[in-house]
Amino acid sequence: MTITPAQATYFGFPGTLLFAILLLSALALFAYTASRRIQLLLLGAGDRENRLDRPLARLWHMVEYGFLQRKMFRDAYAGLYHALIFGGFLVLTLRTLMLVFEGIFPGAGLPFLPAGFWEGYLLVKDVVLVTTFAGVVLALLRRHVARKERLDPSFDADLILLLIGFLMVTDMAAGAAKMALDAKAVTASAALARSALWEPLTYSLSKQIFSLSPSSLRATYFASWWAHLVAIFVFANYLPFAKHFHVITALPNLFFAKIDSPGRMKSFDIEKAAEKEKFGVSSVEDFTWKQKLDMFTCTECGRCREVCPTHLTGKPLSPKGFMVDLRNALYADADALIDADAGRGDGSAAKKLAARTPLIGGWIDEETIWACTTCRYCEHACPVGITYVDKITDLRRHLVLEKSDFPKEAQTAFNGMERQGNPWNLAASDRDAWTKDLPFPVLTMAEAAEAKGAGVEVLFWVGCAGSYEERGKRVSRSLAKLLHEAGVTYAILGKEETCTGDAARRLGNEYLFQTLAQQNVETMKGYGVTKIVTNCPHCFNTLANEYPDFGGKFEVMHGTELVARLVAEGRIRLVHATPMSLSFHDPCYLGRHNGVYEAPRELLNAIPGITVKELPRTRENGMCCGAGGGRMWLDETIGARVNQARFAEIEANGTDAVGVSCPFCMVMLGNAKTELAGKTEAFDVLELAAQALPVHPG
């Protein structure tokens, strides 16, 4: 390839040598910084998840949410400018390589590109320079003119955006000056005609500056080319120190994300932890490498904060603030952490770490840790696959198991689960008392095992709320009636059933959870249970996703799933109409944790007389009732009550009633109705279905 007149003006040995030194220095500095970040990533606890299973599914997850930016377009404005800027990065990476290659080997081009590729690429590049700049302008307007509450003022964000805009301007300026110089040297050549065709925007700019003298054009080319490359080197080396580190880490974070069972908490060996006298997370290095990668990847976009029910009701927890505080804690003592892990130095690193600000009570307030309802709305909103619940619960594990420091109300729930098998601390002997008002017998698994020929298709896991809470007992009777109507042979564990331990685990009492889980799995396996139906989404999530870690692999269905299927098969007829307009409130542990949205709606639509009117925030965007994460058992004394905020939305929807499919949601919304003197009554979907059953004589 022939060296153009523009290239000849500044390349040559001195310029090439200077560029090579600059390039190597930038690469060396980036390699050093990246190595320190990797060391930070890998020190401390190992990851309990398999992050390399199902590589094709992981690759598609990265493509769907990383390259295709699926979550970004939930905010159309933000989605547009992110797509424009991200598209620029993808297209202009090749352009950057070309410029770097040109700086080392003047006039060599990129010899590895196929014939005929370059012209088409130049056209795309020409357009992308402008669209990327437009994306930068839109982003700056969002941050400073039409700013959303979720976006905090950020020097980092402004600097990076201005750098990106500067790169677009200098690239276009260098290209136009080069084209104008070539035009002066080779007037009306075929090459210039091709430039007009394949680089129309650059060509248009070159015509505007064509009247400049060759020396001015050479100076413009020289300054723009060098400014562009220096800006790239600055940009790359600034990223690891800024919130825009996600430019590098977002795609790996999406690839290594949890792709199945988002509501599942991973177990750990409680005996080994006891031997080490180390439970949960007490310092930032205790987090796993993937959890620290989350910290690196946070974009501070605030989408999590915008939807978090605790933040919206005035609690100290802001998912964005929580993640930024964790990252700041990690960076604040990064050098000491790395040196101490490597055993370097004279002990000064250990001394510095001993005197550092504590993670809990320092960087992270305890009220923040206990505020979370584990609803996962923040995780659903995050465009780069960050998880928050696992970090909150790891901090809770440390406070509960190692420090015995937790809200006093939790102790009542823990005592009840340990002594009576339920957080209400009611008598275990009364667990099956709800069956007494039914017009037909409900067998226990023990009774079914004794009865000859009494095969059981499915175990009805009643749960603590379904066994003891008044409205919950009504729902249990409703599900029993529906199963009886369909001719499903089922049984309960009765007094042998105990709490699944969901609340214990999410409040940090892993020891109690594992004790309950092992007991329940042993009981069910003893009866040969293979299928389970339950109306409690918390039980559903724990039985389906967490009990397999203890050998309990069962097919688990939510009550609405099974009954909707029985209705569709014609085994249940719903005939009695109750004219009613109804909102449906999606339980977090049924919806966002397990993806069950359709079954309750299918069942509601099958009930004569009911008209469903969706809430403004519904399905995966539904707001939490405030009971999850063990919050059901804790007092809510800061800010507004989450259940009242959700109930206010329901009241504003103007329906006669609200349907739920979770006993905790029933309690929370029922309490809110009383507290606010509301009108909208809460009904479980299974209650409404049972009321629509035919009346049988006798």
C-alpha positions in Angstrom: 0.0 0.0 0.0 1.4 3.4 -1.0 2.0 6.0 1.7 -0.3 8.9 1.2 0.9 12.5 1.3 -0.7 13.1 4.6 1.1 10.1 6.2 4.4 11.2 4.8 4.2 14.5 6.6 4.6 13.1 10.1 5.5 9.4 10.0 9.0 8.3 9.7 11.4 7.0 12.3 11.0 9.7 14.9 7.2 9.7 14.8 7.0 5.9 14.7 9.4 5.5 17.6 7.5 8.0 19.7 4.2 6.3 18.9 5.7 2.9 19.7 7.0 4.1 23.1 3.6 5.7 23.9 1.7 2.6 22.9 3.9 0.3 24.9 3.7 2.6 27.9 -0.1 2.7 27.7 -0.3 -1.1 27.3 2.1 -1.7 30.2 0.1 0.7 32.5 -3.2 -1.0 31.6 -1.7 -4.4 32.1 -0.4 -3.4 35.6 -3.8 -1.9 36.6 -5.7 -4.9 35.2 -3.5 -7.3 37.0 -4.1 -5.5 40.3 -7.9 -5.6 39.6 -7.6 -9.4 38.9 -5.7 -9.9 42.1 -8.4 -8.1 44.0 -11.0 -10.3 42.2 -9.4 -13.6 43.1 -8.4 -13.0 46.7 -10.7 -14.3 49.5 -13.5 -16.7 49.2 -14.0 -19.1 46.2 -17.3 -19.2 44.3 -19.9 -21.8 45.2 -21.6 -21.7 41.8 -20.5 -23.5 38.6 -19.9 -20.5 36.3 -18.8 -22.6 33.3 -21.8 -25.0 32.9 -24.0 -24.6 29.8 -21.6 -22.5 27.8 -24.0 -22.0 24.9 -26.8 -20.7 27.2 -24.3 -18.4 28.9 -23.1 -17.1 25.5 -26.7 -16.4 24.4 -27.3 -14.6 27.8 -24.3 -12.4 27.1 -25.5 -11.7 23.6 -29.1 -11.0 24.6 -28.4 -8.6 27.5 -24.9 -7.4 26.4 -24.8 -7.0 22.7 -28.5 -6.7 22.1 -29.0 -4.4 25.2 -32.4 -6.0 26.0 -32.9 -4.4 29.4 -31.6 -0.9 28.3 -34.8 -0.3 26.2 -37.1 -0.4 29.2 -36.1 3.2 29.3 -36.5 4.1 25.6 -34.5 7.3 25.8 -31.6 5.7 27.7 -31.8 2.7 25.5 -31.4 4.8 22.4 -28.2 6.6 23.4 -26.7 3.5 25.0 -27.3 1.6 21.7 -25.7 4.4 19.7 -22.6 4.6 21.9 -22.3 0.8 22.2 -22.7 0.4 18.5 -19.9 2.9 18.1 -17.6 0.9 20.3 -18.3 -2.3 18.3 -17.7 -0.7 14.9 -14.9 1.7 15.8 -12.8 -1.0 17.5 -11.5 -2.0 14.1 -10.9 1.6 13.2 -8.8 2.0 16.4 -6.8 -1.1 15.5 -6.2 0.3 12.0 -5.0 3.6 13.5 -2.6 1.9 15.9 -1.3 -0.4 13.1 -0.8 2.7 11.0 1.2 4.3 13.7 3.6 1.4 13.9 3.7 0.5 10.2 2.9 3.7 8.2 1.0 3.0 5.1 0.6 -0.8 5.8 -3.1 -0.7 6.5 -4.7 -3.9 7.9 -3.4 -6.7 5.6 -5.5 -9.3 7.3 -8.8 -7.8 6.1 -10.5 -9.6 3.2 -10.6 -8.0 -0.3 -13.6 -5.8 -0.7 -14.2 -5.4 3.0 -12.7 -2.0 3.5 -15.1 0.1 1.4 -18.2 -1.2 3.1 -16.6 -0.8 6.5 -15.6 2.8 5.7 -19.3 3.7 5.0 -20.5 2.2 8.3 -17.6 3.9 10.2 -18.5 7.2 8.6 -22.1 7.0 9.8 -21.2 5.6 13.2 -18.9 8.5 14.0 -21.9 10.8 13.8 -24.4 8.5 15.5 -22.0 7.9 18.4 -21.5 11.6 18.8 -25.3 12.0 18.8 -25.5 9.3 21.5 -23.0 11.3 23.6 -25.1 14.5 23.2 -28.3 12.6 24.2 -26.5 11.2 27.2 -25.3 14.6 28.4 -28.8 16.0 27.9 -30.2 13.2 30.1 -27.6 13.9 32.8 -27.9 17.7 32.8 -31.2 18.7 31.3 -33.8 16.0 31.5 -32.2 14.3 34.5 -33.9 11.5 36.2 -33.8 11.1 40.0 -31.8 7.8 39.7 -28.9 9.6 38.0 -26.5 11.3 40.5 -24.1 14.0 39.4 -20.9 12.3 38.3 -17.6 13.7 37.2 -16.7 10.2 35.9 -19.7 10.0 33.6 -19.2 13.5 32.2 -15.5 12.9 31.6 -16.0 9.6 29.8 -18.8 11.0 27.7 -16.7 14.0 26.7 -13.8 11.7 25.9 -16.0 9.6 23.6 -17.3 12.7 21.9 -13.7 14.0 21.5 -12.7 10.7 19.9 -15.5 11.0 17.3 -14.5 14.6 16.5 -10.8 13.9 16.2 -11.4 10.8 14.0 -13.6 12.8 11.7 -11.2 15.7 11.6 -8.2 13.6 10.8 -10.1 11.8 8.1 -11.3 15.0 6.5 -7.8 16.6 6.6 -6.3 13.5 5.1 -8.9 13.4 2.3 -8.3 17.1 1.5 -4.6 16.7 1.4 -5.0 13.7 -1.0 -7.3 15.8 -3.1 -4.7 18.5 -3.5 -2.1 15.9 -4.4 -4.1 13.8 -6.8 -7.0 16.0 -8.2 -10.1 14.2 -9.4 -8.6 10.7 -9.0 -10.7 7.5 -8.9 -9.6 7.2 -5.3 -11.3 10.5 -4.4 -14.4 9.4 -6.2 -14.5 6.3 -4.1 -14.0 8.4 -1.0 -17.1 10.5 -1.9 -19.0 7.2 -2.3 -17.8 5.3 0.8 -17.1 8.2 3.2 -19.7 10.8 2.3 -19.7 12.6 5.6 -16.0 12.8 5.9 -15.9 13.9 2.2 -18.4 16.6 2.9 -16.2 18.0 5.8 -13.1 17.7 3.6 -14.7 20.0 1.0 -15.4 22.6 3.7 -11.7 22.7 4.7 -10.2 22.1 1.2 -9.3 25.9 0.9 -6.9 25.6 3.8 -3.2 25.5 2.9 -1.4 22.1 2.8 0.6 23.0 5.9 -2.6 23.8 7.8 -4.2 20.6 6.6 -1.1 18.6 7.6 -1.2 20.3 11.0 -4.9 19.4 11.4 -4.2 15.8 10.4 -1.2 15.6 12.7 -2.9 17.1 15.7 -6.2 15.2 15.3 -4.4 11.8 14.7 -2.2 12.1 17.8 -5.0 13.6 19.9 -7.3 10.7 19.0 -4.8 8.0 19.9 -3.6 9.7 23.1 -7.3 10.1 24.1 -7.8 6.4 23.5 -4.8 5.5 25.7 -6.1 7.8 28.4 -9.6 6.4 28.1 -8.4 2.8 28.4 -6.2 3.5 31.5 -8.8 5.6 33.2 -11.6 3.0 32.9 -10.4 0.7 35.7 -10.5 3.6 38.1 -14.0 4.8 37.1 -17.5 3.6 37.2 -17.2 3.0 33.5 -15.0 0.0 34.2 -18.2 -1.8 33.1 -17.1 -1.1 29.5 -14.6 -3.9 30.1 -16.4 -6.1 32.7 -20.1 -6.1 31.7 -19.9 -8.8 29.1 -17.9 -11.2 31.3 -20.3 -10.5 34.2 -23.2 -11.4 32.0 -21.5 -14.6 30.7 -20.8 -15.7 34.3 -24.2 -14.7 35.7 -26.6 -17.2 37.3 -28.8 -18.3 34.4 -31.1 -20.7 36.2 -33.3 -20.5 39.3 -32.6 -16.8 40.2 -34.4 -17.3 43.6 -32.0 -20.0 44.7 -29.5 -19.3 47.5 -26.5 -21.5 47.3 -25.7 -23.7 50.3 -22.3 -24.0 52.0 -20.8 -26.6 54.4 -22.0 -25.5 57.8 -19.6 -27.9 59.6 -16.5 -26.6 57.8 -17.6 -23.0 58.4 -18.0 -23.9 62.1 -14.5 -25.4 62.2 -13.1 -22.1 60.8 -15.4 -20.1 63.0 -16.2 -18.1 59.9 -19.8 -17.6 58.7 -21.0 -15.3 55.9 -19.2 -12.1 55.0 -17.6 -9.7 57.5 -15.1 -8.0 55.3 -15.1 -7.1 51.6 -12.5 -9.7 50.6 -14.8 -12.5 51.9 -17.1 -12.0 48.9 -16.6 -14.4 46.0 -14.8 -13.4 42.8 -18.1 -13.1 41.0 -19.6 -10.9 43.7 -16.5 -8.6 43.4 -16.9 -8.7 39.6 -20.4 -7.3 40.2 -18.9 -4.4 42.2 -16.5 -3.6 39.3 -19.4 -3.8 36.8 -21.9 -1.5 38.5 -22.7 1.4 36.1 -24.4 3.5 38.7 -27.3 3.9 36.3 -29.7 3.8 39.3 -32.3 1.5 37.6 -32.1 -0.6 40.8 -32.7 2.4 43.0 -35.6 3.5 40.9 -37.6 0.3 41.6 -36.4 -0.8 45.0 -39.5 -0.8 47.4 -37.3 -0.1 50.4 -35.7 2.9 48.8 -39.0 4.2 47.6 -40.5 4.0 51.1 -37.6 5.9 52.8 -35.4 3.0 54.0 -31.6 3.4 54.2 -31.1 0.7 51.5 -30.5 1.9 48.0 -29.2 -1.0 45.9 -27.0 1.4 43.9 -25.6 3.0 47.0 -25.0 -0.4 48.5 -23.0 -1.6 45.5 -21.0 1.6 45.3 -20.2 1.4 49.0 -19.0 -2.2 48.6 -16.8 -1.2 45.7 -15.4 1.8 47.6 -14.6 -0.5 50.5 -12.8 -2.8 48.1 -10.8 0.0 46.4 -10.0 1.9 49.7 -7.7 -0.9 50.9 -6.8 -2.6 47.6 -3.1 -2.3 47.9 -3.1 -3.6 51.5 -5.4 -6.5 50.6 -3.2 -7.6 47.7 0.0 -7.3 49.6 -1.4 -9.1 52.6 -2.8 -11.9 50.4 0.6 -12.3 48.7 2.5 -12.2 52.1 4.5 -9.2 51.0 5.9 -6.4 53.1 6.9 -6.1 56.7 3.5 -6.4 58.2 2.4 -2.9 57.4 -0.4 -4.2 55.2 -1.8 -6.3 58.0 -1.6 -3.3 60.3 -3.4 -1.2 57.8 -6.2 -3.8 57.4 -6.6 -4.1 61.2 -7.2 -0.4 61.4 -9.4 0.0 58.4 -13.1 1.1 58.4 -15.2 -2.0 59.1 -17.5 -3.2 56.3 -20.5 -3.7 58.6 -21.3 -0.6 60.7 -18.7 1.4 58.7 -19.2 1.2 55.0 -22.5 -0.5 55.3 -25.0 0.4 58.0 -26.8 -2.5 59.7 -30.2 -0.9 59.0 -29.3 -1.2 55.3 -28.6 -4.9 55.7 -31.9 -5.7 57.4 -34.1 -3.5 55.2 -34.0 -5.8 52.1 -37.2 -7.8 51.2 -35.2 -9.9 48.7 -37.8 -9.2 46.1 -35.2 -9.2 43.3 -36.7 -6.1 41.6 -33.2 -4.5 41.6 -31.7 -7.6 39.9 -34.5 -7.7 37.3 -33.8 -4.0 36.5 -30.0 -4.2 36.4 -28.9 -4.2 32.7 -25.5 -5.8 33.5 -26.5 -8.8 35.5 -25.6 -7.7 39.0 -27.1 -9.6 42.0 -27.7 -7.9 45.3 -29.7 -10.4 47.4 -26.8 -12.9 47.8 -24.5 -10.1 49.2 -27.2 -8.9 51.6 -27.9 -12.4 52.9 -24.1 -13.2 53.2 -23.8 -10.1 55.5 -26.8 -11.3 57.5 -25.3 -14.7 57.9 -22.2 -13.2 59.5 -24.4 -11.1 61.9 -26.6 -13.9 62.9 -24.2 -16.9 63.1 -21.0 -15.3 64.1 -22.1 -12.1 66.0 -25.6 -13.1 67.2 -26.5 -9.6 66.3 -30.0 -9.3 64.6 -33.4 -7.6 65.2 -35.0 -8.9 68.4 -38.2 -9.8 66.6 -36.3 -12.4 64.5 -35.5 -14.3 67.7 -39.2 -15.1 68.2 -39.4 -16.5 64.6 -36.2 -18.5 65.1 -37.4 -19.9 68.4 -40.7 -20.9 66.8 -39.1 -22.6 63.9 -36.7 -24.5 66.1 -39.2 -25.5 68.8 -42.5 -25.8 67.1 -41.6 -25.9 63.4 -43.3 -22.6 62.6 -42.4 -18.9 63.0 -45.6 -18.2 64.9 -44.4 -20.5 67.7 -47.8 -22.3 67.7 -48.2 -25.9 68.7 -46.8 -28.4 66.2 -49.6 -30.7 67.2 -52.1 -28.3 65.6 -50.5 -28.3 62.2 -53.3 -30.3 60.6 -56.2 -28.7 62.5 -57.3 -26.8 59.4 -58.6 -30.0 57.9 -61.3 -30.5 60.5 -63.9 -28.2 58.8 -63.7 -30.1 55.5 -66.6 -32.4 54.4 -64.2 -35.1 53.4 -61.1 -36.7 55.0 -57.6 -35.5 54.3 -55.1 -38.3 54.7 -51.6 -37.8 56.0 -48.8 -39.6 54.2 -48.5 -41.9 57.2 -52.2 -42.8 57.0 -52.0 -43.3 53.2 -48.9 -45.6 53.7 -50.9 -47.7 56.1 -54.0 -47.9 53.9 -53.8 -50.6 51.3 -54.1 -49.4 47.7 -54.2 -45.7 48.8 -51.7 -44.4 46.2 -50.8 -40.8 46.5 -50.2 -38.7 43.3 -49.0 -35.6 45.0 -48.0 -34.3 48.4 -49.9 -31.2 49.4 -47.2 -29.1 51.2 -49.4 -26.9 53.3 -46.7 -24.6 54.8 -46.8 -22.7 58.1 -49.2 -19.9 56.9 -51.5 -22.4 55.4 -51.6 -24.4 58.6 -51.8 -21.6 61.2 -52.8 -18.2 59.8 -56.6 -17.8 59.6 -56.8 -16.6 56.0 -54.1 -19.1 55.0 -56.1 -21.9 56.5 -59.1 -20.9 54.3 -56.8 -21.1 51.2 -55.6 -24.5 52.3 -59.2 -25.8 52.5 -59.9 -24.2 49.1 -57.0 -26.1 47.5 -58.0 -29.3 49.2 -61.6 -28.9 47.8 -60.2 -28.2 44.3 -58.0 -31.3 44.4 -60.8 -33.4 45.8 -63.2 -32.2 43.0 -60.6 -33.2 40.3 -60.2 -36.6 41.8 -56.5 -36.1 42.6 -55.2 -38.5 45.2 -53.1 -36.4 47.6 -52.0 -36.4 51.2 -50.3 -34.1 53.6 -47.5 -34.6 56.1 -49.6 -33.3 58.9 -47.7 -33.1 62.2 -44.6 -34.4 60.4 -44.4 -31.2 58.3 -42.2 -28.5 59.6 -41.2 -25.1 58.3 -39.1 -25.2 55.1 -36.8 -22.6 56.7 -37.1 -20.0 53.9 -37.3 -17.1 56.4 -34.5 -18.5 58.6 -32.2 -18.7 55.6 -33.0 -15.3 54.3 -32.6 -13.7 57.7 -29.1 -15.3 57.9 -29.7 -18.3 60.1 -28.3 -20.9 57.7 -27.8 -23.4 60.5 -31.5 -23.5 61.4 -32.4 -23.6 57.7 -30.2 -26.6 57.0 -31.5 -28.4 60.1 -35.1 -27.9 58.9 -34.3 -28.8 55.3 -32.5 -32.0 56.2 -35.4 -33.0 58.4 -38.0 -32.3 55.8 -36.1 -34.1 53.0 -35.6 -37.1 55.1 -39.3 -37.2 55.9 -40.4 -36.9 52.3 -37.9 -39.4 50.9 -39.1 -41.8 53.6 -42.5 -41.7 52.0 -41.2 -41.8 48.4 -42.5 -38.4 47.6 -41.9 -37.3 44.0 -44.4 -34.6 43.3 -45.4 -31.6 45.6 -48.0 -28.9 45.3 -48.0 -25.9 47.6 -49.8 -22.5 47.7 -46.9 -20.7 49.3 -44.4 -19.2 46.8 -41.7 -19.2 49.5 -42.2 -22.9 50.2 -42.4 -23.4 46.4 -39.0 -21.7 45.8 -37.3 -23.4 48.7 -38.6 -26.9 47.9 -37.9 -26.6 44.1 -34.7 -24.7 44.0 -32.9 -25.2 47.4 -33.8 -28.7 48.7 -32.0 -30.4 45.8 -28.7 -29.4 47.6 -29.8 -31.7 50.4 -30.9 -34.6 48.3 -34.5 -33.5 47.9 -35.2 -33.5 44.2 -38.9 -33.2 43.7 -41.3 -32.0 41.0 -42.8 -28.9 42.7 -45.9 -27.1 41.5 -47.6 -24.0 42.7 -51.3 -24.5 43.5 -52.4 -22.2 40.7 -50.3 -24.1 38.2 -51.8 -27.4 39.1 -55.4 -26.2 39.4 -55.2 -24.2 36.1 -54.0 -27.3 34.4 -56.8 -29.4 35.9 -59.3 -26.8 34.7 -57.8 -26.8 31.2 -58.1 -30.6 31.2 -61.8 -30.5 32.2 -61.2 -32.2 35.5 -62.5 -29.1 37.3 -65.5 -27.1 36.2 -65.9 -23.6 37.5 -69.6 -22.6 37.2 -70.7 -20.2 39.9 -70.2 -16.6 38.9 -69.2 -13.8 41.3 -69.3 -10.5 39.3 -66.1 -8.7 40.3 -63.4 -6.5 38.9 -60.1 -7.6 40.2 -56.4 -6.5 40.2 -53.8 -9.2 40.4 -50.7 -8.7 42.6 -47.8 -10.8 41.5 -45.9 -12.4 44.5 -42.2 -11.8 44.1 -41.2 -15.4 45.0 -43.7 -16.8 42.4 -42.9 -14.2 39.7 -39.4 -12.7 39.6 -37.9 -15.6 41.5 -39.5 -18.4 39.5 -41.1 -16.9 36.4 -44.7 -18.0 37.1 -47.0 -15.3 35.8 -49.5 -17.0 33.6 -51.0 -19.7 35.8 -52.8 -17.4 38.3 -54.2 -15.3 35.4 -55.3 -18.3 33.5 -57.2 -19.5 36.5 -58.8 -16.1 37.2 -59.9 -15.9 33.5 -61.6 -19.3 33.9 -63.7 -18.1 36.8 -67.1 -16.8 35.6 -67.8 -13.2 36.4 -64.3 -12.0 37.1 -62.7 -9.3 35.1 -59.0 -8.8 35.5 -57.6 -5.3 35.3 -53.8 -5.2 35.4 -52.0 -2.9 37.8 -49.7 -0.3 36.4 -46.8 -2.2 38.0 -47.4 -5.8 37.2 -45.8 -9.2 36.3 -42.0 -8.8 36.4 -42.4 -5.2 37.3 -44.8 -5.8 40.2 -44.0 -4.1 43.5 -43.2 -6.2 46.6 -45.7 -6.4 49.5 -42.9 -6.1 52.0 -42.9 -9.6 53.5 -40.0 -11.3 51.7 -36.5 -11.9 53.1 -37.9 -12.6 56.5 -39.3 -9.1 56.7 -42.7 -10.6 57.5 -41.4 -11.1 61.1 -39.6 -7.8 61.6 -41.0 -4.4 62.6 -41.0 -1.7 60.0 -40.2 1.5 61.8 -38.3 3.6 59.2 -40.1 5.5 56.4 -43.4 4.5 55.0 -44.6 0.9 55.1 -44.0 -1.1 52.0 -47.4 -2.9 52.2 -49.2 0.4 52.5 -47.4 1.8 49.4 -48.4 -1.3 47.4 -51.9 -1.2 48.7 -52.3 2.4 47.7 -51.4 1.4 44.1 -54.1 -1.3 44.3 -56.7 1.1 45.6 -55.9 3.5 42.8 -56.5 0.8 40.2 -60.2 1.1 41.1 -61.2 -2.6 41.3 -63.5 -4.4 43.7 -60.8 -6.7 44.9 -57.2 -7.8 44.5 -56.1 -11.4 43.8 -53.0 -12.9 45.4 -51.3 -16.2 45.3 -49.2 -16.0 48.4 -50.2 -16.2 52.1 -47.7 -13.6 53.0 -49.0 -11.2 50.4 -52.5 -11.9 51.8 -51.4 -10.9 55.3 -49.5 -7.8 54.2 -52.2 -6.4 52.0 -54.9 -7.3 54.5 -53.1 -5.4 57.2 -52.6 -2.4 54.8 -56.3 -2.4 54.1 -57.1 -2.1 57.8 -54.3 0.4 58.5 -55.4 2.7 55.6 -59.2 2.0 56.0 -59.2 0.8 52.4 -62.0 -0.8 50.4 -60.2 -3.3 48.2 -60.5 -6.8 49.7 -57.7 -9.3 49.1 -58.7 -12.8 47.9 -56.4 -15.7 47.1 -57.0 -17.0 43.5 -57.6 -20.5 44.9 -60.3 -19.1 47.2 -62.1 -17.6 44.3 -61.8 -20.8 42.2 -63.2 -22.9 45.1 -66.2 -20.6 45.4 -66.9 -21.2 41.7 -67.1 -25.0 42.1 -70.5 -26.8 41.5 -72.6 -27.4 44.6 -73.0 -31.2 45.1 -76.1 -32.5 46.9 -75.7 -33.9 50.3 
